[in-house]
Amino acid sequence: MRKIILFLFCLASYKAVAQVNVHTDMRTPTWNLIGLKYDKQVKPLVWQPVFPPALKAINNKIIELPGYIIPTKVGSSFNEFLFSIVPVASCPYCGSGDIPSMIEVKTLKPLAWTEDPVILKGKFIINDSGDSRSVFFLLDAAKK
């Protein structure tokens, strides 16, 4: 019986380790700037984003970012989607650690979904209006 339990434990451990997806690290100096945003509590249960000066400096500028397309609708090509440094297979809302920065992208032409990383170029916008939309946008984006 002990051998069976040990075998099942080893099998379960192997399966858990074998399913870990490794992805290309997309971190760049620009992603690092985007990661500087933090939230400050302004009153009980109310938080406000804070954008350090280095991050504000790239607001309304054309930037390039490598990353992964995270679809928000069903389909095979998209004009609007989220963009992240981790692929959709890594489920940025699951597991341990912090949720990585994500950017809402609006493209000029539809882009086909791919699980491979892509490089996008577009106008980076910080949404500091306090509304419920995304905090970061990449507008008029195109695949490089």
Sequence and secondary structure as in RCSB ss.txt:
>XXXX:A:sequence
MRKIILFLFCLASYKAVAQVNVHTDMRTPTWNLIGLKYDKQVKPLVWQPVFPPALKAINNKIIELPGYIIPTKVG
SSFNEFLFSIVPVASCPYCGSGDIPSMIEVKTLKPLAWTEDPVILKGKFIINDSGDSRSVFFLLDAAKK
>XXXX:A:secstr
 HHHHHHHHHHHHHHHHHT         HHHHHHTT EEEEEETTEEEEE  HHHHTTTTEEEEEEEEEE SSSS
SEEEEEEEESS GGG TTSSSS    EEEEEEEEEEE  SS EEEEEEEEE  S SSS SEEEEEEEE 
